[in-house]
Structures are given as C-alpha cells and as structure tokens.
C-alpha cells in the first residue's frame, strides 16, 4: 500500500509541476522573434527596389530600341511599378501592426 501511495503522490507531483513551470505569453516574444517584421521590411524594401530598377531598365531599353513603342510600354510599366511598391507598403503595414 505504501508503494501505491508513493507512486500516486509522485504522479500528482509530476503532473502539477507542468502547470507551475509553464511559460507565459511574454516569454515567447523575447529574443529574435521581435526582429522578424523589421527584417521582412528591410528585405521587402531591398528586393522591391531591385525589381523596380530591373523593370524600369527593361522598359527604357525597349523604348530605346523602338521609340514608337513608348505609349504601349509606359502604362504597363507604371502599373507594374505601382504593384511592386504596394508590396513594400504592405510589408510596412505588417511592421506597424506586429512591431
């Protein structure tokens, strides 16, 4: 009987200790977890700038080869640049919400 009582006491002690040593919500946000949105913003800004510069270079090269295509190239270029910039602005919004 002593062995059963001892095992039950140990089992209760082990199961109760998990609630005592559980982490709170604040402990999970420490360290590098808060760095993620800022890293994403830097990455989005850098890659967005590269994409915009490649799109502009390709459009200007196409216009330089065929100057009469300016009216056909300009509108899609502006639209694509606006879409690229919107992705960067969305990442900025995420930084403000998360950070």
N, C-alpha and C positions, 0 to 999 in steps of 0.2 A: 504494500500500500504506500510505503514511503517513496518508492521509485516512481509510481504513477503520479503522486502528488508533486514530486520534484520535477518530473517531465512537464506536467501541466503548468507549473509555475514558470519554468524556463520558456515554454512556448508562449505564454502570455507576455513574458518579459521581452522576448524577441519580436513578437508582433506589435507590441505597444511602442517599441523603440523606433519603428519606422515612421510613425507619426511625429515623434519628437525630433528626429533628425531630418525631416523633410525640408526641402529648400523652399524659400518663399519666392514670390514672383520677382522681387527686386534682384535676387541673386543671379537670375538667368540673364539679365541685361547688362551685366558688368563685363569688362574685358573688351574684346574686339567686336561684340555684337552691335554696339552703337556706331561702329565705324563703317558698317555696310552701306547705309544710304549715302554717306559722303563719298565713299569710293565709287559707288554707282554714278553719282553726279559727275565726278571727275572723268570717269570712263565715258559716260554719255557725251560730255562736252568735247572731249578729245576726239572720239570717233565720229561724232556729228560734224565737227569742223573738218575732219579729213574727208568725209563723204561729201560735204558741201563743196569743198575745194575741187574734188575729182569731178563732180557733176558740172561745176562751172567751167573747169578746164576742158572737159569733153564738149560742152556746148559751144564754147568760144572757138575751139578747134574746128568744129563742124561749120560754124559760121564763117571762119577764116577760109575754109576750103570752098565753101559755096555761099557767098554773101546774100544771095537771093533767098536763102532758107531762114533768114533771121526771124521773119514773122511766124514761121512754123516751129521754130526751136524755142523762141523766147517764152511763150506761155507754158509749155510743159516744164521748162527749166525753173521758172518762178514757182510753179505748183510743186515740183519735187523739192525745191529748197524750203518751201513752207512746211511740207510734210516732215522733212528732216529736222527742222527747227522745232516743230511741235513735239517730236520725241524727246528732244533735250529739255523742253519746257515741262513735259510730263515727268521726267526724272527729277526736275527741280521741285515739282509739286510733291513727289514722294519724299524728298528730303525734308520739306517743310512739315509734312504730316508725320513722318517717322522720327525726325530729329527733333 
